[in-house]
Amino acid sequence: MTRLDDTALSRRGVLRAAAGTATAVAAGTAATGAAAAQAYDGWFSGDAKGGAVGNYDGTTVDRTGTDEVTIDVGVDANGGTYGFGPAAVRVDPGTTVSFEWVSNTHNILIDAQPDGADWGGHDPIENTGFTHTHTFDTEGVYTYYCNPHLTMGMKGAIVVGGDSGGGGGGGSDQPTVAADYGDWFTKSADGGATGNYTGDTTDKTGTDEVTVEVGADANGGTYGFGPAAVRVDPGTTVTFKWTSNTHNVLVQSQPDGADWGGHEPIENEGFTHTHTFETAGVYTYYCNPHLTMGMKGAIVVGAPPSGTTSGGGGGAAGSSVSPASTLWTAVFAGAVGVAMLVPVAVSYYRRTPAPDSSGAFDYEPGGDTDDQPAIPEADAFEPDTELGHDEYDPVGTLSIVAVYFLILVGMWAFTYFIEFLGNGPTIMG
């Protein structure tokens, strides 16, 4: 990947410069967004106080445009229930944040906050069900931690204000784009449902270069883009990095005037494809070999509209089960049930009847027993009739063959369809 020389002006640099000349106050507010992430990156590493934060992946979850935000205290992270979820979040000034305890023996102590801020944290140790709330009015970066589990990396950060929420600085010069994907990530669209799309769009605005993994663990195997949906600024270079084999990147849709061609050849682990996204709008793409598994992604270029967040955008999370998948599951279960009942039905139909009161037998189902003589009892150790080697029951033999055939079909269907039952039957050769 080629980096711009320090003396050259990037497109993002021009945008930032234009935004900064509006007013001194606007420039200071706009700088908060990009600078904020830089300010707390060291906080989440093991070089800072306490351990490294395993559930911080460099992403600040954008919750701007929302009056109330919830952060879970004690989520599964860092080797146990030792995380804040999300670890880093951006909110607007005046947002009320509720810290909800979801596991035991945690507290919240403040590491740093902006001048003039009055957040006191919550020093007492609390357990599941407790809630602490605070309204964040002062713009800037707040870092905090759980004292009992600081060494495990139970740390968090809140960014108040900045350039992602449409409230300051360069917001008027940044195109706004809603994260509207329609039903792209659901089963009703092309391909299968995307299991690793949770309804949120990862906010990577304020970053010149972003990486998307191709072949991340998702959708029942290494069949995901990571993250599935991401928001970037115009002029951002996105690097698609193959982390597993036999994937490509094909473009499903892109804004008018955009020139992204994707990467059609199948590539393996270690390959990279880069593209600089200039045109604002929503881009959707997929991996052709694994489209049926739900290997789909989206990139939003531009800032979120005022009063909205970066997340969402139509379509339920990929974990929803479609009526079609339920139907195929029922058909499969019904076929197995029929295969199991066939021997029972044949046995019942062809079983030897019991004699009636006169000692006669009814050999034909539904027939009468007239003129059917009673069969004398055979000797104890000698059969009354001995069948030859070539004598057999063709109906019974055919029934057994049919049953084993159905069993083989069921095993084949299980082998090839089991991981696709949520997406409908698909044969992978």
Secondary structure as UniProt FT lines:
FT   TURN            6..7
FT   HELIX           11..20
FT   HELIX           24..41
FT   HELIX           42..44
FT   TURN            46..47
FT   TURN            54..55
FT   STRAND          61..62
FT   TURN            64..65
FT   STRAND          68..77
FT   TURN            78..79
FT   STRAND          80..85
FT   STRAND          88..91
FT   TURN            93..94
FT   STRAND          95..101
FT   STRAND          106..112
FT   TURN            115..116
FT   STRAND          122..126
FT   TURN            128..129
FT   STRAND          131..136
FT   STRAND          140..145
FT   HELIX           147..149
FT   TURN            150..153
FT   STRAND          155..160
FT   TURN            163..166
FT   HELIX           169..173
FT   TURN            182..185
FT   TURN            187..188
FT   TURN            195..196
FT   STRAND          202..203
FT   TURN            205..206
FT   STRAND          209..218
FT   TURN            219..220
FT   STRAND          221..226
FT   STRAND          229..232
FT   TURN            234..235
FT   STRAND          236..242
FT   STRAND          247..253
FT   TURN            256..257
FT   STRAND          263..267
FT   TURN            269..270
FT   STRAND          272..277
FT   STRAND          281..286
FT   HELIX           288..293
FT   STRAND          296..301
FT   TURN            306..307
FT   TURN            318..319
FT   HELIX           323..350
FT   TURN            357..358
FT   TURN            365..366
FT   TURN            370..371
FT   TURN            389..390
FT   HELIX           394..417
FT   HELIX           418..420
FT   TURN            421..423
//
